[in-house]
Amino acid sequence: MKVETFIATIKHNNGTVNLKVVSLNGKQGAIQQITTVEDCPECAITEIVKIDNDTN
């Protein structure tokens, strides 16, 4: 398993919020985590970007 980090932008009724999500199941796993925790539909996620965790 590989740990991946994503930044997601979510649109709420009161504006937008950026979340940092750590997932073992890739982008789809991050989306599932967000929709479960925020209790929002998948269409509320306007953007999700993978962050490289390279430490050279």
LOKEMI-892586 format. One record per residue (C-alpha): residue in three letters; x, y, z. Coordinates in steps of 0.25 Angstrom, whole numbers, padded with zeros to 4 digits, always signed. Example, Ala and Ser with C-alpha at 12.3 -4.5 7.8 and 13.67 -1.06 7.14 Angstrom:
ALA+0049-0018+0031 SER+0055-0004+0029 
***
This chain:
MET+0000+0000+0000 LYS+0004+0014-0003 VAL+0000+0026+0005 GLU-0004+0038-0004 THR-0008+0052+0000 PHE-0018+0060-0007 ILE-0024+0074-0006 ALA-0038+0075-0009 THR-0047+0087-0011 ILE-0061+0086-0007 LYS-0073+0095-0009 HIS-0083+0097+0002 ASN-0095+0106+0004 ASN-0086+0116+0012 GLY-0075+0116+0002 THR-0063+0107-0001 VAL-0053+0100+0007 ASN-0040+0093+0004 LEU-0037+0080+0011 LYS-0024+0071+0012 VAL-0027+0057+0011 VAL-0018+0045+0013 SER-0022+0032+0006 LEU-0017+0018+0005 ASN-0027+0015-0007 GLY-0023+0026-0017 LYS-0032+0037-0022 GLN-0045+0029-0021 GLY-0042+0026-0006 ALA-0040+0041-0003 ILE-0053+0044-0010 GLN-0060+0033-0001 GLN-0054+0039+0011 ILE-0058+0053+0008 THR-0073+0050+0005 THR-0074+0041+0017 VAL-0068+0051+0027 GLU-0074+0064+0021 ASP-0087+0057+0018 CYS-0087+0063+0004 PRO-0090+0058-0010 GLU-0078+0055-0019 CYS-0082+0067-0028 ALA-0079+0076-0017 ILE-0064+0073-0019 THR-0060+0083-0029 GLU-0045+0079-0030 ILE-0036+0069-0024 VAL-0021+0069-0027 LYS-0010+0059-0023 ILE+0002+0065-0015 ASP+0015+0058-0017 ASN+0022+0054-0004 ASP+0036+0052-0010 THR+0046+0056+0001 ASN+0059+0056-0007 
***
